[in-house]
């Protein structure tokens, strides 16, 4: 992790996570968003990580490119804002949105349950062996 990311403001990180989530939901690449916003794709990467703050004018350009209201990127103060931030953070993980889309395409019932059980078994397999408390 870079030093700048250690000091990133939680609001900047949350805004970046929302940008990434909306970009991925719209099927846009970082390069396509960068072209629409008039910056480099590296700058979009920095915004999405929260390493660089997004100015108000840039936030407006990014929102327009993502066909979204600015408020959706910034997040409005509401009782569900914490839950939305948590979901945005989870879905910003590499592969998370693709996994969710694949899950949604499965028929309801045993196939979905089997996938959830499989993922849980992978998580259990990652735990160190012999670390009993």
N, C-alpha and C positions, 0 to 999 in steps of 0.2 A: 504494500500500500504506500502511496506517495505521501509526503508530508502535508501537501495541500489538502488531501482527502481526509487526513486526520483532523484537520481544523474546519472541515466543511460544516456550514451551518445546517441544522436539521431541516429548516425550511427550504434551503437550496436543494438539498438532497431529495426532499419530497416533491418539489416542482420538477426536478430532473426525472424522477421515477415516473411521474405522470406523463411527461413528454415522451419518454421511452414507451410506456404502456400504450398511449394513444397512437404513436407512430407504428408500433407493431400491430395494433388492432386494425389500423388502416392499410397495413401491408406495404408500408413505405420503408425504403432503405434509409440509412443515415445520410447517404449521398443525395438522395432525392429530396429529403427534408432540408439539407444544407443548401442545395441549389435553390429551392423555393424561398429560403430565408435569407439567402445572400451571404452565407458564411461557408467555411470549410467543414467537411464531415468530421474532422478532428475537433472542431469547436462544438459540434453537436454532441460528440462523445463526452466532452468535458461538461457540457450542460447536463447531460443525462446522468452522469456520475455525481453531480453536485460540486465538482471541482471548481467550476466557474459559475459565477452568478449570472442570471439572465436579466438583462435590462428590461424595462417596461416596454420599450419599442420593439425589442427582439421577441419578447413574450407575445406581443400582438402579432408579429409576423409569423411566428411559429404556430400560434393558434389558428391564424388564417390558413396556413399551409395544411394544417391538420383538420380544417373545417370544424373547428371547435371554439366555443366561447373561451375567452381568456380566463374567466372565473373557473372553468373546469380544470385548467392547467395549474392555477394557483391554489385552488381549493377554497371553497367557502366555509366559513366557520359554522359548523353545525354539530349536532350530537353524534353524527355518524362519521365525522371527519377522521377520527382515529382509526376506525375500521377500514375506511377507504384507503387511508395511507398504508395500513398493514397489508391489505390486498394488493395495492399497487407495488409495494416493496416485494411481496412474494412473486407477483407476476413479472417483475422486472428481472428476475433471475434467469440466466440463460437456459432456454429450453422449456421454461414453465408455461408460457402461453401455448407453445406447440403441443405440449403434453395435455393441457386442458382442452384444446381443440380436438385432439385425438380422442380423449375421454368422451367429449360431448357427441362425437360421431358414433360411439358404440351404442348398441341397443341397451335400453334400460334393463336392469336385472343382473343376472349372473356374470355377464361379461364385464360390466363396470365393477362389480364387487371383486371379481378375480384380479382386475388391474390394481385396485386399491390394496388388496391383500399382498399382491406381488411387490408393490412399491414399499409397503410397510415391512415386508420381509427383507428387502434390500437395506432399508434403514437399520434393521436389527443386525444384519450381517456386518454392518460397518462399525458396530460397537466393539471396543477392545475386549478380548477374551481374558478372563482371570482377574478382572478388576472388581472383585466383590467388596462391598463396604462393610 
